[in-house]
Amino acid sequence: MVLPTRRDQAVRALLTHGLLTDDQPLAALLDLRGVQESASALHAAFDAVTAPGQPVLHTFAVKAATLVPVLRLLDGFGIGSEVASPGELALAEAAGLAPERIVLDSPAKTGAELRRALTLGVACNADNPQELARLDALLPDHPGHGPIGLRVNPQLGGGTIDAMSTATATSKFGVALRDPGARDWVVRAFLERPWLTRLHCHVGSQGIALERMAEGVRETYELAEEINATAGRRQVVTLDIGGGLPVNFASDEVTPSFAAYARLLAETVPGLFDGRYGLVTEFGRSLLAKAGTVVARVEYTKESGGRPIAVTHAGAQVATRTVFAPASWPLRVAAYGPTGEPSTEPPVNQDVAGPCCFAGDLVAIDRPLPRLRPDDLVALLDTGAYYFSTPFGYNALPRPAVYGYSVDGRGPAVLTPLRRAQTLAELVEEAGGSL
């Protein structure tokens, strides 16, 4: 069964179970089979290029879906967690992940965060010399700590989205390798710290060419080889190559694929897969984006300046990046009738607006779509990562419910609650009040 068919059945199930109402006119869906297929594709891609027995830990960037049931699901599919805050670490713990399946990355770890990571035994990547100095002072009290690495920035340049480019000359992340004296400092830092056994690099994500990502991995590998040669021993034993595989938001096609990226890595850095190094990956958006859909009711339709406008309940509070940077984060929109069937209305160029109280709250502008009418539904596609799981609190709009769905082809979609909708009482309580 192809993805669109599964998605259509899940949209109908929302209506069948009365889950889109006046009180909850917005909901999110996650294709559980799609998540499993994505995880399997990642494992298969690296299995095809790694040496027999080479240790590989695939982790999921928790910031892409801060939902405990999703982290638990991924862990069951052999995908650990990459966390970048105390909250994300707490979510991974709540999901039941073993410490050895968690990696902590952040450019602003406090002393308390570091002590917590060292106590738990999770892997930790230091970001800068000052953090290494802080670890020097903490480690004597934490003999059972997990693996510790250092993040480096090969300064290869950016991609098409500045905010997603983490390997620019002035990036806030990691030790900038091309700055004067930086590479020599990194080598010395390892030689002076036998407990420093990992190198970490993450070149970027959406908008970054695969070739640039692979070049970042190659430079990290070559630095590890230099450190080990200078040390005269295998001090760096694991390379954390980050994630950041871009997502195709233009169609249902999954491109680029994990397999294509793994093959490119094997061609660019053949030594990476000869078994001498353990590997860690940190994919996020590419694991979940295609599996997600945000479904909202059309509340009103109107015309302004001759252009039709559909006012819906899905705007900046869920599609934050799309609303504020539409050229970089365009989303496909599917139209459904009031019963949940794909709309067969003739296409009309129209705007699809959200509920937020500012003029730019638009998820589609002058887009040819079936003519939308009140009580129709719009579905924002490819939204499984970052969209419904990291809502924006504008206008105090409640967080929507999230449902996982399964479709076996023999009956209607089965919905599993992953996060219940936020109530107004909960929203008010978070804001310091009570109802």
N, C-alpha and C positions, 0 to 999 in steps of 0.2 A: 504494500500500500504506500503510495507516494505521500510525501509530507503535506501538500495542500489538502488532500482528502482527509487525512487525520485531523488537520486543523479545522476543516469545515465541520466535522463531526463534533469536535470539542466546543466550537461556538454554539452549535445547536444544543449541546448538553447544558451549557450555561442557562439557556432559556428554559429548557425542559425542567431543570431543577430550581427555577425561580431565583437565580443568583444574580440577575441584573434587575434592579428595582429602583424606585425613586430614592430610596435610602442608599443604595449601592449601584449607581449607574455606570460603574467602571470596574473591571476585573482583569486579571492577568492569567495567562495560561502557559504552562510549560510542558512540552512534549517529552514524556519520560523515556519513551523509546528513542526519540531523537538524541537525548542526552547519552543514552547507552551507546548508540551508534557512533556518536562523536568520540566518546572515550575509547571505544574499541578501535576506531580509526587511528587515534593517536598511538595506542599501544602497538598496533600492527605496523605503523610507519617506522617507528624506531626499532622494533624487533627485526625489521628487514635489513637494517644497516649496522646494528651493534654486534660486537663480538659475542660468542657464546659465553654466558655467565657474567657479562658486563653489568654491573649494578646501575640501574636507571630508576630514579624516582620522579614520576610525573606529578606535579602539584598544580592545583587550581588557584588562581589569583582571587582570593576571597572578596576583594573589593568589587569584583564583577557580579557577585550575587551573594549578598549578605543574608543568607537564609540557611538556618541550621539544617532543615531537612534536605536541602540541596547538597550541602557539604557532606552530610551523612550518605546520601545517595552516591555521590562521586567517590567517596572513600570505598564504598562497596564495589565500585567499578575499577578500583585500583588507582585512584587519583587522590593524592594528599592535598594539603592546604598550604598556600603561601600567604602569610599574613603580614600586614603593614601597620598595625596599631594594637593597643591593648584590647580594644573591642573585637577586632578580627581574631585575635588569639583566643579570646573568651568564646567566640562563636565556634572556632575549631575544637576547643575543649568540650563545649556543650554537645557537639556532634559526635564526640567519642573518639576522635582521632588519637592515635598513639603519638607520643612526642617525636619519635623518629620519622614521622610522616608529616611533620610541620616544619616550615622554614620561615624565619622572621626577617623581613626586610623593612627598613624605614630610614629616611635621612634624619630623623629627629627623635631617636630613642632616648628616653629619660634613664637615669640611673635605676629607677624602680623597674622600668620595663626590662632592662638588661638583667637585673637580678632575677626577675621572674623567669625570663628565658633560660638563664643558666641553671636555675633551680629545677625547672621542668625538664631540661635536657633537650630542648628543641634546637635545631640548627639555627645559627644566627650569622647574618652577613653584616659586618661593620661597614659603615659608609665613608669614613674619613679618619685622618690621623688622630683627631681629638677623641673620637669614639674608641679607637684602638687603645689610647692611653687610659681611658676609663676602664676598659676591659682588663688592662694590665693590673689595675688596682683591685678589681673585683674577683679575678680568677682564683687567687689563693684561697678564698672562702667557698669556692664552688668546684671541688675536684671532680664531681660527676657531671660536668657540663657536656652539652652536645657539641657537634662540629661547629667550628667558627671559620668564617671566610671573610674576604675583603672584596667590596664592590669596586670595580674600575670602570672608567669611562674612556673608551678608545678615541673619542672626539672625531668621529667619522662624518659628522654632519647630520642634518635633519631630513625630514620627509615633507609631505605635502600639508601636514597639520602640525604647526609649531608646538602646540600644547602636548602632542603625543611623541615628540622627538626628544629622546633622553640621552643622545650621544652627540649633542652639539658641543661647540667649543666652550660654551658657558653654562652647560647643564648643571643643575643643583645636585645631581646624583653622582656619587662615587668619586674616586681619585682620578683626576684628569691626567691621563698618561702622557699627553704631548706637552704639558706644561714643563718649563725648565726644571730639570732635576727630579721630576715626579716618578719616572720609571725606576731610576736608581733607588729612590726612597722606598718604593714598593718592594723591590728585591731585598733591601736591607731589613725592612719591616718583617718579612718572612724569616730571614735568617736569624733575626733576634728573637723570634717567637715560634718555637717548635710546635705550639698548639694551633698555629694558624695553618689550616690544611685545605682551604678552599679558595677558589677565585670565582667571582660572580660578575656577570655583565648582562645588561639588558638594553639593547639599542633603541627600542621603541616599539610601537604597536601600529595602530591604524595609520595608513598613509606612508608607511616605511616599506621600501622595496625589499623583497626577500634577499636580494644580493647584498644589500647593506647589512641586513641582519646576520647573514652568514659571514660577512667580513668581520663583524664585531666578534663573533664566536672564534674566528681564525686568530684574531689578534689576542684574544684571551688565552687560547690554547698555546700560542707562541710565547706568551709571557709565562705561563706555567712551565713550559719547557725550559725557559731561561732560568727561572727560579730553581727548578730541580737540578739543572746542570751546575749552577753556581753553588748550591748547597751540597752537591755530591750525594744526594739521596732523594727519594721520592717524598718530598714534603707536601707538595700540592697533590692530593689524591682524588679530588672531586672538582669538577667544573660545573658551576650553575650557569646555564646558558640563557636563563630568562625565558620569555615567551613572546607575546606580542604579535602573533600571526594575524595579518589583516583579515577582515571579513568582507565578503561581497554582499553589499546591501541592495544590489540592482536586480537580483533574481533569486530563485530557489537554489541555484547551483552553488555547491560548496567549492569555492575557489578563492585563493590557493588552498590546496589540501595539505594535510599533515604529511602525507607521503611525498608530495613534491618538495616540501621544505626539507624533510629528512634526506632525500636524495641529493638536494643541493648542498646540504651540510657535508654529506659523504664525499662529494666531488671537491668541495672547497677546503675541507679540513679532514682528510682521510685518517690522520692520526687520532682524531677524536673517538673513533670507533674501533680502535685496535685492542681495547680491553684494559689499557693501562690506567684509565681514569674512570671513576664513577661519574654519572651524569645526573643533573637535576634540571627539570624544565618547569616553567611557571606560566603556562598558558591560561588565559581567562576568557576574553570575549569569544575567541574562536571555538571554545568548547560548548558554549551555551547560546550564542546569539540566535542561530537558526531555529532553535527549539522554542523560542518565546514569542508570544503574541499578546498585545494589550487590546482589549475589547471595550469599546465605549458606546453608549447610546447617543444617538443624535437627538438633541433636545429641541432645537429650533433650526429653521432655515430662513434665509432672507437674501436680499440682493442689495448691494451697495456699489454705486457707480457702474451698474450694469453687470457686476460679477456676482454669481451665486456664492453664498457662504453657508456652510453647515457648522453650527455651533455644537460641539460635542463635550464630553467630560474627560477627554484625554488631551492634555496640553503640557505646559512646561513642568508641571509637578511630576510627570513621569518621563516625558521626552525632553528633558532639560537641554541636552546637547543639541538635539535637532532644532529646537526652537531658537536657541541663542547662536548656533553656528550651522545653519541649514546647508550651506555649501559643502561643509566637511562631513556632516552627519545626516544625509538624506534618508528618509524612510519610505518604504513602499506602504501604500494604504489599500486595503481590500474593503469592499462594500458588501454588506449583507442586508437582506430585508428584515422586517420585524419578526419573522419566524426563524431567523437564523440561516436561511438559504442564501447562497451567493446571489447578489443582485444581478438582474438581467436588464436593468434600465439602460437606455442609450447613454453613452458617455457625454459628459458636459464638463467643460473647464470650470473648476470651482475651487474655493479655499476651504480647507478643513481647519477649523479653529478649536482651541481649547477653552476651558472655563476661567482661566486666570485673568485678572483684571489689569491687563496691559495690551496695547494694540498688536504687539508682535507675537502674541501667543498663537502661533499658527504652525501646524505640523505639515501642511501641504499648501502650496500657493499656486493658484491657476493651474491645478492638476486635472487632467482628463480622467474622470471617474464616473461610474453610473450616477445619475442624478440622485442625490441624497434627499431624504424627506424625514420629518420627525418620526421617531421610533425606529428608524433604520439603525444599523450598527456599523461602526467603522472598526477595522482591525489594523493596528500598527504592527507590521511584520518585522521579523528578525530582532526582536526586542528582549531576548532571553538574558542578555548581559547588560548590566548597568541601568536599564530603564526602570522596570517596576521594582527592582530590588534595592535601589538607592534613590528613593523619592526625594523631591525638592519640596520644602515646607512652605512654599509661596501661598499666600491667601489662606493658610491654615486648612488646606484641603486634606481630608483623611487619607491615609495610605490604603490602597486597594487590597482586596483579597487576592491571593495567588493560589491557583489550583494546578497541580500536576494532572496530566491526563494520559490514559492508556486506551488504545483502540486495537481490538484483535480481529476486526473484520466480520465478527459474527453477531455483533450487537452494538448498542450506542456506546459512546465514549464514557469511560469511567473516570470520574473526577476525584482527586485526592487533595484535601486542603493542605497547603504548604505554609500559608500564613493567612490568618483570618483578617478581615477588614478591620481597620482601626475605628473604634467608636468615637463619637463626639466627646463622651465623658473622658476617655483616655487622652484624647487630644488636649482637652482643657486641663487635665491633670498635669500633662507634660509642660503646659504653659504656666504652671504655678497656681492653678485655680481648682475649682471643683464644681460639679453639677449636682 
